Amino acid sequence: MTRHYLSLTQVAQQLGISKSALAGYKLPPPDATIGTIRGWEPHTIEAWDSQRPGHGGRPRKR
């Protein structure tokens, strides 16, 4: 059975950001590496993204 891993470009697409913006994110450890290429299973990125804190900024005034 072939496993599917997301590349950095595909991770950026899944998150709806540019690949250059992704460079500022601390991604989870990759699920696989081939040489220096990292790959993540889709569910790894989904779980990581759901646990990330908000985009920051000031809290709303009440």
Secondary structure, 3 states (H helix, E strand, C coil): CCCCCECHHHHHHHHCCCHHHHCCCCCCCCCEEECCEEEECHHHHHHHHHHCCCCCCCCCCC
